[in-house]
Amino acid sequence: MENAGGAIIVKVRGELDISGRDAFRRALTCASSGSTGAVIVSLEDCSYCDCSAVGVIAALRHTIGSRLHVVIPESSPLRRLFDLCGLLTALDVAPSLTQTLPRTTFNAAAQHALSA
């Protein structure tokens, strides 16, 4: 997790399946509690995601509403999964982190975090 100008970014790397579901849920709970800013789940470096992880993301949307933003690159096969689940339109999904960071938090601190 990292903080980028008030937004908490949770970056997922590798595979995200049922074996990592509970740790993923804890990370998202930690990111969303104690802050009123945006929570960004970046799946840019996620090579696989199963329905249990999608369920965790959908549940977080139910809990924190429009504070949730998800990054899935256009070329990622995960976009198809989220599309089949109806989540490409139900969630705020963008193809890159720079397009996801809310304009109110995209300041010098966020720019520094992106270049690090």
N, C-alpha and C positions, 0 to 999 in steps of 0.2 A: 504494500500500500504506500501511496505517496500523496502529499497534499500539494495541490497546484492552485494557489490563489483562492483558497476556500473550498475548492472541490476536492473530494477524496477520490483517488483513482485506484481501483483494484485491478491489477494486471494479472491475467491468467496465462500461464505458459505450459505448453505440452498438452496432455490429455486431461479432460475433466469428465469423470464418470462417477458411478455410484460409490466407488472406493474413496473418492475425495470429496464427496458431497457434503459431509458434515463439517469438514475443515473449511470448505468454500462458504457454507452457510454461516459459520462463526466469523469468518473474515468479513462477510457482507454485513452481518449484524454489528460487528465492531465499527465498521466504516459508517454505518447509518445512524448509530446511536451516539449521542454526545455531539452531534453536529446538525446544523440546519441547512447546510450547503448541499450542493449536488453530489451524488454518488455515481461515479462513472465506472462501469465494468468494461474493461478493455479485453476483447477476445482476439486482438490482433495477432498474438503469438500462440493462440490455442489451436492445436491441430485436430482435436476431437472433442466433442461434447455430446453427452447422451441426454435422454429426457429427464433424468433426475436432476441434472444441473440446470436444465431449462426450467424445471419446476421451481427450483430455488430462486432463479431470477424473476419468474412470474410472481412468486409469493412476495418477493421484495417490492415489486411494483405495487402490489396490493397494499403493502405496509407503508411505503414512503411516497407513493404517487409520482408526480412529475419530477421529483428530485432525482429519479433514476434515469440514467443515460447509458446506452450500450454501444460499444464500438465493434463492428464486424466489417472487415474490408469487403469491398465488392467482389473480389476474387475468391473469397473464402467459401468453402462448402457449407460452413455453418449458416450462411445466409439462407440456404435452401431449407435447412432444419427449422429455423425461426419462421420462415415463410409458411411452411407446412403447418406449423403450430399456430399460425395467425398472429405471431408476435412482431413481425416486421412493421405492421401498422399499429398494433396495440402499444408497443414500446417506442421510446425515442431512440431509434437506431441510426447511427451514422457510420460512414465508411472509414473515418479516421479520427484520431484523438483531437486534432486541431479543429475539426468541424463539430465536435461534440462539446467541447468546453463551453459552458454558458458564457455569453458575451460579457456578462457582469464580472466573471472571474478571470477572463482572459486578459491578464495584466502582466506586468514585468515578472512577477513570481511564477506565473503559469508558463510564460515563454521560457524562463530559465529552466523549469522542470522538463519542458519538452526537449530542450537542447542538451540536457544532461545525459 
